[in-house]
Amino acid sequence: MVNQFLNSFFYAHLQYSLKWAGLDSNRYKGHSFRIGGATTALMMGINERTIQQLGRWKSNAFQKYIRIPALKLSI
């Protein structure tokens, strides 16, 4: 019950903040933060087991959230 309230509270404030910033709030969801958090943690050298624990994943599903940006080469 508390978790559901916190999720609703976070989502409402996320939507408000995105609109205030002039961004399309339809492009961002709570999962955007799970993706960003898992990806950033891995890029900072945090091991996968710790990422799994921090995200409260019980399986290897967290690996689907990690996005490795392509290298941009300038010639």
C-alpha positions, 0 to 999 in steps of 0.5 A: 500500500505504501509502495503504491502511494510512493509510486503514484506520488513519484509519477505525479511529480515526474509528470508535473516536472516534465511539463514544467520543463517543456518536455513531452511527459508521454516519453518518460515513465518510471522505468526510464529511471530504472534503465538509467540507474542500472546503466549508470551503475554498470558504467560506474563499475558497480558489479551486476549483483549489486545492481540487481540488489539495488533495483530489487530484481529477483532474477536476471531481468535487470540485464534487459534494463542496461543500455550501453551507448554506442561509441561515437567516432569523429573523423 
